[in-house]
């Protein structure tokens, strides 16, 4: 179970998202803006409660 959780956590990581957007040719500033919004509104609310509990 821990291995599965770590794999999902890695895939959902905002830095991972940023890198995938850059690989697909997106502008660095736009990629960073999307990754920051994603981290603030999706990643933190989902991951941190799971890690604590």
C-alpha positions as CSV (number, residue, x, y, z in Angstrom):
1,X,0.0,0.0,0.0
2,X,2.8,2.4,0.8
3,X,4.4,1.8,-2.5
4,X,1.1,2.6,-4.3
5,X,0.6,5.7,-2.3
6,X,4.2,7.0,-3.1
7,X,3.7,6.3,-6.8
8,X,0.4,8.2,-6.8
9,X,1.9,11.0,-4.8
10,X,4.8,11.4,-7.2
11,X,2.5,11.5,-10.3
12,X,0.3,14.1,-8.6
13,X,3.3,16.3,-7.6
14,X,3.2,19.8,-9.0
15,X,6.8,19.6,-10.1
16,X,6.0,16.5,-12.1
17,X,3.1,18.4,-13.7
18,X,5.3,21.3,-14.6
19,X,7.9,19.0,-16.2
20,X,5.3,17.2,-18.3
21,X,3.8,20.5,-19.5
22,X,7.3,21.7,-20.4
23,X,8.0,18.4,-22.3
24,X,5.0,19.1,-24.4
25,X,6.3,22.5,-25.4
26,X,4.3,24.8,-23.1
27,X,5.8,28.2,-22.2
28,X,7.8,28.1,-18.9
29,X,5.8,30.9,-17.3
30,X,2.4,29.4,-18.2
31,X,3.6,26.0,-17.0
32,X,4.7,27.4,-13.7
33,X,1.4,29.3,-13.3
34,X,-0.6,26.1,-13.9
35,X,1.6,24.1,-11.6
36,X,1.2,26.7,-8.8
37,X,-2.6,26.8,-9.1
38,X,-2.7,23.0,-9.2
39,X,-0.6,22.8,-6.1
40,X,-2.6,25.4,-4.2
41,X,-6.1,24.2,-5.0
42,X,-5.8,20.5,-5.7
43,X,-2.6,18.9,-4.5
44,X,-2.3,20.3,-1.0
45,X,-6.0,19.8,-0.1
46,X,-5.9,16.2,-1.3
47,X,-2.4,15.0,-0.2
48,X,-1.8,16.6,3.2
49,X,-5.0,15.3,4.9
50,X,-4.1,11.8,3.6
51,X,-0.5,12.1,5.0
52,X,-1.7,13.3,8.4
53,X,-4.4,10.8,9.0
